[in-house]
Amino acid sequence: MVNTTTAAGLIGVVLLVRHGDSTTYYQDPSTYNSTQAYITPLGEQQEYDLGSFLRNTYLNPDSPSFIQNISTDVVNVDQLAVRADAGGGNVILNSAYALLQGLYPSTQKSEITLGNGTKVVSPLGGYQYVPGKSITATHCPSLTSWMDCEYFQSHLNRLYTSSAFTNMSAAAAPFLTALKPYLGGVSNNFTNMIYDHVNVQYTYNQTYYETLPPTFLQQARYYAIGSKAISIGQVAIRTLLPEVFWALGNMTKPSNKVKMNIQEIDYKPLSVSNYASVVALELSQDSQVKNGTEDSQFRQLEMFGNTSITMNSFIQELFSTTINSTNNWCFSCNQTVLRGCSVFNFSNDPFLDGYGTGYSR
């Protein structure tokens, strides 16, 4: 990530991780608020496998990406910072826990010696309990910034009538008509997350698996990627970037203990990526991406035309796009009441209600 490579390995890494496979959930196309969803055994295995991959990449002393001075077998909880988006229920936090099981698996070394000399090993064969923080909408907007964001909702409303969206909707219409018999009671409106329903049914319903026409799953995903690439906007990643800057910046300080910062999120900051996908921002080497369990290795990303970039340049390129405080989020979203915004005085704000921004109500 920055040009400070040492022979001893990386200084640290920030990981942006999508959650694992989950039960069906509904997302309101006009607000993006969603119903509760739960991680499945498949999702748990996907995240566990990802954790094992990350263990081999960053905790293996023989790996070129080994993080210097990190504890390899028994976790040092001070070296990890784990946050999970709670906007879609507990599926994302539980995904983080499954990942951590693969990253730091059970070990007989996870023990403590009592004053009387008795050795006690953690339950479940030395299970290692790594704390993670579930970030709800009431905590801060960093991981759920689209919720209660009036400008984001205005953006969606304008977008659904835009030529780009209507053209894609028209192109998808024949497919959506053909798909309707396979949707049960789910509307085949282009704004709905139809792919999620089709994917869950195809994965878990044997009759559905055997009768869904060839290419229908792939077409549903294609149009999901296209519609979300158009509609998602940038607010989700704009509020996540300051956390990335802060985490990487802290890793450069001699007093810092955190070697691995894990942000477990849903698809919105990364668009429609596979379950258990991860973007790795490595301090001293390159930014990389692993798109779910289908990828056996990281693939190197280019950022601003380069495969590596100094941290100062990385921040300078992106800082102007960030939303880095609750006050900033309230202003950016035209929110004056909810999520702590009522404490700020916007009475003299010339941009209140969007005047001059093109987003006025």
Salt bridges, closest charged atoms under 4 A:
ASP73 OD1 - ARG55 NH2 3.08
ASP73 OD2 - LYS109 NZ 3.09
GLU150 OE1 - ARG361 NH1 2.94
ASP266 OD2 - LYS268 NZ 2.56
ASP295 OD2 - ARG299 NE 3.31
ASP353 OD1 - ARG361 NH2 2.29
